[in-house]
Amino acid sequence: MTPQEFFKKDRFADNVGVELIEIKEGYGKARLVITEEHLNAGNRTQGGALFTLADLALAAAANSHGTLAFSLSSNITFLRSSGPGDTLYAEARERYTGRSTGYYQIDITNQKGELVATFESSVFRKGDALPFAVPL
């Protein structure tokens, strides 16, 4: 099983339209094309869509070591609005990895490379083996 096949099992992210486009050790990148269905009442991208985008990139990076990881705490800061037709990218980078915990920072940018939001999260590694290996 490939990492992409594994993360396709994230039914919520899949239903939202988030696509995992890159995974390597300690790194994950995901994409979301914003449509009318992603908008809040103010006609801007709803915060939950951005959180879901960042969360899938985080999941890829945190699980890239081959053991199941779960988020302990996450925080998002919204910096710029987006709307229909925008393509957003979330890039998760590992900043710390310990025996059972890790810390990640995720930047969400638009198709112009402008920073839309920042996201940070700490994770707990449960130790359960995953059915895929990430090439180094």
Helices and strands as residue ranges (DSSP letters): H 3-7, H 11-16, E 19-24, E 27-33, G 36-38, H 47-63, E 67-78, E 87-97, E 101-109, E 115-129
